[in-house]
Amino acid sequence: MNPSVGDVLTSVVAGFVASAVLIIAIGAQNAFVLRQGLRREHVLPVVLTCALSDVLLTAAGIAGLGAVISARPGLVTAIRWIGAAFLIGYAILAARRALHPEGSLGASGKAPATLRATLLTTLALTYLNPHVYLDTVLLLGSIAQQHPHHWLFLVGTTAASSLWFAGLGLGAHRLGPLLARPGAWRILDGLIALVMAGVAATLLLGG
């Protein structure tokens, strides 16, 4: 039986709201997208990678991957430690940029990272963070199962993540005038270092 217009809207709106609530929180992935947007470096590929990853992970959760992950806690633990190590390394690099602005991308003519390196960092920040699996695969996947038209729920989550990452990355350049001075970039890199270190701490503590 074809879903009614009301059923369609209910599932889509529910997916949009649920995804928006989870994705807007400032985390490692968002901080990286923001920085790329401010620097105008490979912004569109980064935005597309993040948005498509959300679609893939949420779809996997709806299809039942959440149950598979829940049955293998050792896998989540391994990802948690690997992800924490990666985030700590990235936090150290951001802290070094904050302490030594001459090496900061925002304060010098240093060449931007290659597209390959940028995409690898984006993928690492996405798939090495267990919170991503908890939020998208497990939580959104289980919420979607409560709706009779759970694939329409995916349409809503896709819209939310696409709009968020596009706005964050492609709209970040509007903050450019505020970051014209090296001192502003030192503050930004310092905040990024704190975010990365904070997420790593939650992983190490079993969050």
C-alpha positions as CSV (number, residue, x, y, z in Angstrom):
1,M,0.0,0.0,0.0
2,N,1.3,3.4,-0.9
3,P,2.0,5.8,2.0
4,S,-0.3,8.8,2.4
5,V,1.0,12.3,2.2
6,G,0.7,12.6,6.0
7,D,2.7,9.4,6.5
8,V,5.4,10.7,4.1
9,L,5.7,14.0,5.9
10,T,5.7,12.5,9.3
11,S,8.6,10.1,8.5
12,V,10.6,12.7,6.6
13,V,10.2,15.4,9.3
14,A,11.0,12.9,12.0
15,G,14.2,12.0,10.2
16,F,15.1,15.6,9.6
17,V,14.6,16.6,13.3
18,A,16.4,13.6,14.7
19,S,19.4,14.0,12.5
20,A,19.6,17.8,13.1
21,V,19.6,17.4,16.8
22,L,22.5,14.9,16.7
23,I,24.6,16.6,14.0
24,I,24.6,20.2,15.1
25,A,26.6,19.5,18.2
26,I,30.2,20.8,17.9
27,G,32.4,17.8,17.3
28,A,35.6,16.8,15.6
29,Q,34.0,16.4,12.2
30,N,32.2,19.7,12.4
31,A,35.3,21.5,13.5
32,F,37.2,20.2,10.6
33,V,34.5,21.1,8.1
34,L,34.4,24.6,9.5
35,R,38.1,25.1,9.2
36,Q,38.2,23.9,5.6
37,G,35.3,26.2,4.9
38,L,37.1,29.2,6.4
39,R,40.3,28.3,4.5
40,R,38.3,27.6,1.3
41,E,40.3,24.4,0.8
42,H,38.6,21.4,-1.0
43,V,35.3,22.5,0.7
44,L,32.9,20.8,-1.7
45,P,34.6,17.4,-1.6
46,V,34.7,17.5,2.2
47,V,31.0,18.5,2.4
48,L,30.0,15.8,0.0
49,T,32.1,13.2,1.8
50,C,30.6,14.0,5.2
51,A,27.0,14.1,3.8
52,L,27.3,10.9,1.9
53,S,28.9,9.2,4.8
54,D,25.9,10.1,7.0
55,V,23.6,8.7,4.3
56,L,25.6,5.5,4.1
57,L,25.8,5.0,7.9
58,T,22.2,5.8,8.5
59,A,21.0,3.5,5.7
60,A,23.2,0.7,7.2
61,G,21.6,1.3,10.5
62,I,18.1,1.0,9.0
63,A,19.2,-2.2,7.2
64,G,20.2,-3.8,10.5
65,L,24.0,-3.1,10.9
66,G,23.3,-1.7,14.4
67,A,22.5,-5.2,15.7
68,V,25.7,-6.5,14.1
69,I,27.8,-3.8,15.8
70,S,26.1,-4.3,19.2
71,A,27.0,-8.0,19.0
72,R,30.7,-7.2,18.6
73,P,31.7,-4.8,21.4
74,G,35.4,-5.6,20.8
75,L,35.1,-3.9,17.4
76,V,33.7,-0.8,18.9
77,T,36.5,-0.8,21.5
78,A,39.2,-1.1,18.8
79,I,37.7,1.8,16.8
80,R,37.4,3.8,20.0
81,W,41.2,3.6,20.8
82,I,42.3,4.1,17.2
83,G,40.0,7.1,16.9
84,A,41.2,8.6,20.2
85,A,44.9,8.3,19.1
86,F,44.1,10.0,15.7
87,L,42.2,12.8,17.4
88,I,45.0,13.4,19.9
89,G,47.5,13.7,17.1
90,Y,45.2,16.1,15.2
91,A,44.8,18.1,18.5
92,I,48.5,18.4,18.9
93,L,48.9,19.7,15.3
94,A,46.2,22.3,15.9
95,A,47.8,23.3,19.2
96,R,51.1,23.8,17.5
97,R,49.5,26.0,14.9
98,A,47.9,28.0,17.7
99,L,51.2,28.4,19.5
100,H,53.3,29.1,16.3
101,P,51.1,31.2,14.0
102,E,53.8,31.4,11.4
103,G,53.0,27.8,10.6
104,S,49.2,28.4,10.5
105,L,47.3,28.1,7.3
106,G,45.4,31.2,8.3
107,A,48.5,33.3,8.9
108,S,50.9,32.4,6.1
109,G,51.3,31.5,2.5
110,K,51.8,27.8,3.3
111,A,50.4,25.6,0.5
112,P,47.1,23.9,1.4
113,A,46.9,20.2,1.9
114,T,46.3,18.0,-1.1
115,L,42.8,16.8,-1.9
116,R,43.9,13.2,-1.2
117,A,45.2,14.2,2.3
118,T,42.2,16.3,3.0
119,L,39.8,13.5,2.1
120,L,41.7,10.9,4.1
121,T,41.5,13.2,7.1
122,T,37.8,13.7,6.6
123,L,37.2,9.9,6.3
124,A,39.3,9.3,9.4
125,L,37.4,11.9,11.5
126,T,34.2,10.3,10.3
127,Y,34.8,6.5,10.5
128,L,37.3,6.4,13.4
129,N,34.9,8.1,15.8
130,P,32.6,5.5,17.5
131,H,30.2,8.3,18.3
132,V,29.3,8.3,14.6
133,Y,28.2,4.7,14.8
134,L,26.3,5.3,18.0
135,D,24.5,8.3,16.6
136,T,23.8,7.3,13.0
137,V,23.9,3.5,12.8
138,L,22.5,2.6,16.2
139,L,20.4,5.6,17.3
140,L,19.0,6.9,14.0
141,G,18.7,3.3,12.7
142,S,16.6,2.3,15.7
143,I,14.4,5.4,15.6
144,A,13.8,4.8,11.9
145,Q,12.6,1.3,12.6
146,Q,9.8,2.8,14.7
147,H,8.3,4.4,11.6
148,P,6.4,2.2,9.1
149,H,8.1,4.0,6.2
150,H,11.7,4.0,7.6
151,W,13.3,4.7,4.2
152,L,11.4,7.9,4.1
153,F,12.9,8.6,7.5
154,L,16.3,8.4,5.7
155,V,15.2,11.1,3.3
156,G,14.7,13.4,6.2
157,T,18.1,12.6,7.8
158,T,19.8,13.1,4.4
159,A,18.2,16.5,4.0
160,A,19.3,17.6,7.5
161,S,22.9,16.4,7.1
162,S,23.3,17.8,3.6
163,L,22.0,21.2,4.6
164,W,24.1,21.3,7.7
165,F,27.4,20.4,6.1
166,A,26.7,22.6,3.1
167,G,25.9,25.6,5.3
168,L,28.9,24.9,7.6
169,G,31.4,24.5,4.9
170,L,30.2,26.7,2.1
171,G,28.9,29.4,4.3
172,A,32.0,29.6,6.6
173,H,33.8,32.0,4.3
174,R,31.4,34.8,5.5
175,L,33.4,34.7,8.7
176,G,36.5,35.5,6.7
177,P,36.7,39.2,7.7
178,L,36.6,38.2,11.4
179,L,39.6,36.0,10.8
180,A,41.8,38.3,8.8
181,R,44.3,38.6,11.6
182,P,46.7,35.8,12.6
183,G,45.6,36.2,16.2
184,A,42.1,35.1,15.3
185,W,43.4,32.0,13.6
186,R,45.4,31.2,16.8
187,I,42.2,31.3,18.7
188,L,40.4,29.1,16.1
189,D,43.1,26.6,16.1
190,G,43.2,26.6,19.9
191,L,39.5,25.9,20.0
192,I,39.8,23.1,17.4
193,A,42.6,21.6,19.5
194,L,40.3,21.6,22.6
195,V,37.4,20.1,20.6
196,M,39.6,17.3,19.3
197,A,41.2,16.6,22.6
198,G,37.8,16.7,24.3
199,V,36.3,14.1,21.9
200,A,39.4,11.9,22.3
201,A,39.0,12.1,26.1
202,T,35.4,10.9,25.9
203,L,36.5,8.0,23.8
204,L,39.3,7.0,26.2
205,L,36.8,7.2,29.1
206,G,34.5,4.9,27.3
207,G,32.1,7.6,26.1
